[in-house]
């Protein structure tokens, strides 16, 4: 197997991923509208917490816009049910509040299920009223039909995040790559359906090497999806995690086209993954085009390789960062039969109301100035054991402050941190039994800017 780690990392960075400028703009605008809504005299009392990222924004699967396309962020606006209100009134109240602002007046467009903030350029935010009703369930609202629609995007996001961890973070990259292929083909499939179909092929009992790297994960999931749908005449049921079918959004012709492309893509991926090293780049180019591998070629001709080309993809080592084996003498021998999860939770909104909320439900996005708790949960390793933790900051602000951290400490089964500055951070834990690390897990934390 030829993983082509550097080639995939550069290809994602230079051609697929949303670039750093757009990402920072997205985060800043979401933070700004979150603050505006919370502080607004009319709507603020109805809102029950921070806005909640959903869809591609929550899953971190937004990709660079293809020619003529824009990109968007969907966020839920959590609201408390108001006595006597009809469903349409939640959207109307949100729209009225935004229209009262000089900043948002010319951007706010009321839709059927949301209020769109349409910014200049290629970007918009969809603000979706998200109401917790007296029955304890969550609903979005349909303004023109004046009805509540039962949905729980938070549960779906948590499910997607759990599958992403099983693949060591590669599911997110696979979805981005598949959206890249979709946009450059004749396949017409909504992003949420494509993402759910791929996530549904993740198996916790998969082969040891199936999710080792992007190439292996991509091939495994696409091959699995091809095998899943090839003998199916109609689109399969795609569960939204509360028993509703996401595949209702996929047409029959779109499904037939998807099946045909999956057959081709699966074959090309398998051939490229199994190819000899001197042939694999050319075989991957049959799938992704001549851009694949071009950044590595330029680097070999004189440009410096950046940290993003490490085998850890976005998570490269920082100066002074500790290593469990080298710095602590703890051997890593992960037992595939053992499981552990690091579960992060953030403190309530700025008003101090409500319970700590699991990070997974919001795609691990956290506003500034929140208290964070990280706990070991679902650990199958028999006690006694030690838990060694690493907290790692990343991004421009961490570099400016010289606060990458990365020390490893034995800190027990729960630790407390805080969201102090913007960046893509993470918390990693190892379960150490009899001096050997037998299980590990990582919780990503995206702290939004001011």
N, C-alpha and C positions, 0 to 999 in steps of 0.2 A: 504493500500500500504506500502511495506517495501522497503525503498530506498537503504539500505545498502551502504550509502555514504562512510564510512571508507573503506569497503571492495573494492569498485570500485576504490577508490583513490589509495590504496596500490597496487591493481592489475595492474592498469595502470602504476604506477611508477616503479614497480619491474619486470613486464613481458611484457608490451606492448610499452610504450613510448621509444623513442630513448634516451639512457642514456646521462647524462650530459657531459661525456668526448667526446662522438661522436658528440654531438650537438655543443660543443665548437670548436672541430676540423673542423666541417662543416662550421661554421660561419667564422673562421679564414681563411680558404682556399678560401672562396668566397671573403672575403675582400681583400686578397692578389692578387687574379687574377683580381679583379676590379681595384685595384691600378695600376697593371702592364699594363692593357689594356689602361687605361686613360692616362698613362705617355708615352706609346710607341710612338716613333717618326713617325712611318708609319701609324699605325691603330688608334692612339689617335685622329687624326683630323677628322676621319670618325665617331667615336663614339659620340653620342649626349647626353650621360648621364651615370649615374651609371647602372651597370647590374641590371636586374629586376628579382627577384625570381619568379618562376612560378610552377605550379603543386603542388605536395605534399610538396615541400619546402615552397612555398608561403603560403599554407593553413595550415601548421604546422601539417600535418597528416602523416609524415614519421614515421614508426614504427621500432622497434628493428628487425634487420635482422633475418629471420627464418633460420634454418639449411641449409647451402649451398647457401644462397642468399646474395647479397650485397645490399647496399642502395646507392641512388644517389640523386644529387640535380640538377634540371634543372634551368638554368638562361638564360634570354634573354639579348643579347648584342644590345642595341638600336643604330641603325646606320642611318645616313642621306643618302638618295639616291644619288649615284654618277653618273654624266652624262657619258653615254657611257658604263657603267658597265653592264655585264650580271649577272643574279642571282647567278651563281656559284662563281663569283669573290669575293663576300662578305665572303663566307666560306673559300675560298682559302687565302684571305688576312688575316683573323683571324688566320688560321693555320700557315701561314708563320711567322706572328709575334710571335706566341707561340714557334715555332721551333727555333727562333733566341735567345731564352732564355735558359741558362744552367739549370734553375730551371724546365722548362716545356718541354724541347726538347724531353726527353724520355717518357713523359707522354701523349703528344698530339697525338691523333689519329683522322684523318679526317673521318667524316661519311657523310651520305646522307643529313642530315638536320642540323648537328651540328659538333662541334669539341669536342671530349671527352678528358677530362683530367683524366687518369686512375692512381689512387694512389695505393700504396701498401696496401694490406689488402682487406677490403670489401667495398670500397668507390670510387665513381667517380663523376665528374661534367660534365654535358653536357652544352656546351656554344652554344646557338642558335642565329645566326644573326637575328635581328628583325628590319626590314627596314620600315621607314615611307616614302611613296612615294609621288609624286607630287599631287596625287589625295586626299591626306590627310588620306588615310587608311594605316593600318599596315599589314605587310606581313612577313612570314618566307620564307626561300629559300630552294629549293631542288637542291642540287649540281649536282647529276647525271642526273636528268631530265632537269636541267638548267631552272627552272621556279620559279616564285613567287607564294606563296600559301597564300591566304587571311586568316589571323587569328588575333584574338585580345584576347590573354590570359589575358591581364590586365583587360578587361571588365569581363571576366569569374571570375577572382579572386575577383574583387570587388563585384560581385553578390554572390559568396560563402561567403565572409566575412559578407555581409548584413544578409544572412540567419543564419550565426553563431551567430550574435548578437541577432537575434530574439529568439534563443534557449539559451540565456545567456551563450554562449560559449560552450555549450554541443555538438553541431554538430561536432566539431573537434574531441572530445573524442569518439563520436559514430562512426565516420569514422575510427578512429584508431582501435576500438574494432572490427568493421566489417572486416577490413583488416586482423586483427589477426585471426578471424574465417575463412576467405577466404584462408589464407595461410596454414591452418591446415585441409582443406577440399578438395574436388575434384572440387570446383568452379574455373573456369577460366574466370575472368573478369578483364579488365584493371582498375587500380586504379582510373583513371579520370572518367570512366564510372560509377563505383560504387559510387564515391563521388558525382557526379552530380545527380544520381538517388536518393540518400539519401537527398541531399540538396533540390531537387525538391519536396520532401514531406513536407518540412517545411511550416507552415501556420501561418501568422501573427495573424489570428483570431482563433488559436487553443485553446483548453480548458485551463483553468487557470493553471491546474497542469501538463499539458502535458510535459512541459520543465523545471520543477522545479529542476530536478537532472539528473544524467547520466542514471540511470535505467529507469526513466519515459521517457526520450527523446529517448533512444535506443528502447524501446518497441513501442513507438508511431510511430517513423519513419520506423522501420522495418515492423510493422503491416500495416502501410500505404502503404509501397512499395509492400508488398505481395498482398494487395487488388488491387493495381494499375495494377500489371502485371499478376495476376492469370488467367484471362480470355483472355489474349492476346496471339495469336499464334506465333507472331514474335516479336523481340525486339522493344520496343516503341521508338519513336523519342526522342533523348536526345539533347536538344539545347545547342550549345556552346556559346550562347549569341549574335551571329551574323548570326543566321539562318542556321548553318551547323550541321550535325548530328554526335554526338560523338559515338552513338551506332553502327556506321559502323565498329567499332573496336571489336564488340562483335559477336561471331559466334552463329549460331542457336543452336548448341549443348550446347555451354556455357550458352546461355539464358535458355534453358530447365533445365539445371542443377541448375542454379540460382533460378528459380521458385520453384523447388523441395526443395532446401535448405531453401528458405525464408519461405515456409509453415512450415517446422520443427522448424526453429529458432523462428518464430513469436509465435508459440504455446508454446515453452519452455519459452520464455521471458514473455509472459502474465501470465503463471502459476507461475513463480518465483516472478514477481512483486506483484501478488495478494496473495501470500502465507503468512501464519502466520510467525512472526519473527523467531520462532524456527525451521522453515522448509525452509526458503528462501535461505540460503547459500547453502544447499544441492541441491536445485533446480537450482540455478545459476551454480553450478558445473557440472550439466548435459550438460550445454552449453559450459562452459569455461574450464572445467577440475578441477583437485584437487588443482591447484595453486590458484584458486579463494578463498580468505579468509584466505590463509595460513599465510600471513604477519601479519594480525590482530591477528591471533591465537598466533603467536610467540611473538607479542608485549604484549599480555595479560599474557604470561608466563614469562615476566620479561623485555623484551626489551622496551625502551621508545618509546612512540608514537611521531612522528615528526609533525611539523606544516603542513606537506603536507596532513595530515589526517583530516583537517578541512572541514566543509561543503562547503567552498569556493574553494575546490580543490587546484589548484596552488596558489590561491590568499589568503593566510593566513595573519592574522594581524601581524604587526610588533610592536616592543616596541615603545610606544609613538604615535602610529597611532590614529587619531581621528575618532570618530563615530558621525554621523550627529545627532542622537537622544540623545545620552548620553552626548556629549560634547557641543552641540549647542542647545539642547532643541527643535529641529525641528522634529515633528512627520512625519513618513514615512507612507503614505497611497496611494500607487501607483494606479492610475486610468487606468485600462486596455484599456480604449477607447482613451487615450492620447498617443502621440508618440513624441519622440525626438531622434536625432542622434548627437553624438559627432563626428565630421569629422576632422581628423588630416591631415595636409599637411606638406611636408618637403621642405626645400630650394633647389635650383638647385645644380648641381654638383660643384665640387671644382673650376671649371672654372668660375662659376657665371653666366652661361648662362641658358636660359629657365625659364619656369614658375614653381611655387611651384607645387609639384606633390602629389595627394592624396595618403595617406599611404595604403589605402585598395587595390590599384592596384598592390602593391608589397608585399602583405601579411603582411603589417605593419612592414617590415624590413627597418631599417634606418642605414646608415653609421654614423660614428662618425663626430662630428663637423658640424652638420647641424642645422639650425634654424627650429623650429617646431611651427606651428600655429594650435590651436584647436578651432573650432567654433561650436556653436549650430546651427543646420540646421534642417529643416523639423519639427519644433516644432508646435504641434497642440494646445498647451495650450494658452488660450487667455491672452494677455498682460493686465496689467503689471504683471511681475513675477521677481523673483530673480534667479540667477544661482550660485549655490555653487559648487566649484571645489575641487577635490582632485587629487594631482599628487603623484604617488607612485612608488618608485624605488625598485628593487628586484635583488637578485643574489649575487654572491660572492663579486663583486666589491663594491656594495652598502653596504654590511656588513663590508668590510674592511675599507671603508671610513666613516662608520657610517652615511650614507646619505639615509636612507630608505624614509625619508620625511613622507607624510601621513597627513599633516595638511589640514584642510578644510577651504576655504575662499570664500566669496562672491566677484566674480571678473568680472562680466559682461558676455557678450555673446561670447567673444573671449579672449583667453590667448595665450601668447608666451612663449615657453620653448626652450631648446637646448639639443642635443644628446651629453652628456658629457662622458658617460662611458657605457661599455657593460652590458647587462642584459635584463631580461624580465620585462618591466615596463608597467604601465597603467595610464590612465587619466580618471577619473570618474566625471560626472556632474549630479546634481539634479536640476530639475525645481521646485522652491518653490513658491507656490501660497497661499497667505493669511496665511503664517506661516506653511504650510503643503507641504511636498515633494510629488508631484503627478506624476512625470515622471523622469526617469533616463536612462543613457546610459554610456557605457564604451568603450574607444578606447585603444586597446592594442598597445604597441610599443616595438618592439624587436630591440635593438641597437646592431649592429654587432661590434665585437672586432677589434683591429688592426691586 
